[in-house]
């Protein structure tokens, strides 16, 4: 089953190659969507794809790259929008 999840990551998530980490792993898992920094120093990502692959991606995000420290992940289910590819914004 295909679904779409938006996640908001907070903690030490900017300036630690988190967006690159998310892009590389999302592409490996075949997910579509985007990742971007937010003005409030969080990272926002949207994943579209198979439910199990999104679940795997969220687990990877809980750990993050070595220099990151994730304090909180907010997961928001959204309506599927047929994203094309995975991209890094801003």
N, C-alpha and C positions, 0 to 999 in steps of 0.2 A: 504494500500500500504506500502510495506517495503522499508526502506531507510537507509542510513548511513550518519551520521554527525560527523565531528571532531570539537571539540570546544577547544579553547585556552582561559583560564581564567587568567587575570592579576589583580594585587592588592595585598592585604594581603591574600594570598591563600595557602601558605606553612607554616607548623608548627601550623595549626589550625584545624587539623582533616578533611580537605576538601576531601582527597581521600577516607577516611572511609565513610564520608557523601555521596559521589557520589556512592560508591559501594553499600551501603545499599539501597539507593533509586532506583538505576538502577535495582537491583535484585527484589525489590518490584514491579517495573513496568514491569518486564519480559524482560528487554533490554539485549542485548549482547554487548560485546566490552571490553574496558579497560580504566584505568585511571592511569596517572603517573605524577610525578614531572618532570619539565624540568630544564636544567642547568641555564636558565635565570630567575629562581624563579617563573615561571608560572606553571599552571597545565594544562595538555592536557588530554582530554577524547574523546573516540570514542564510539558512541552509534549506535547500529543497532536494528531495530525493526519497529513497526508501527509508522507512521508519528506523530499521536496525542500523543503517549506515549513519543516520543523523544521531542516533543514540551513541554510537561509537565516537563520532566527532565531538559530541558534548563531553564525553569522558576524557578525550584527549585535551579538550579545552580546560578541564578542571586542573590538569597538571601544567599545561602550557610549556613554553620553552624554559630552559634551565634558569634563566635570570628573572623570570616572572614570579609573582606571588599573587595567585587568584584568591580573593577574599570572599567573593560572592558571584553567583551566576543566576540571573533571572531568565527564565524560559517562557516565551510567549508563543502560543500556537496561533498561526495565521492562515488565511485562505491561500491555497496553492495558486501561484501566479505564473508558472512556466518560465522561470528564469533561463537565460541562455548563458551557459558557462559559469565560471566562478571568477570574480574580479575583486581587486583591492581598490577601494575608493580613497580619496584624499591621501 
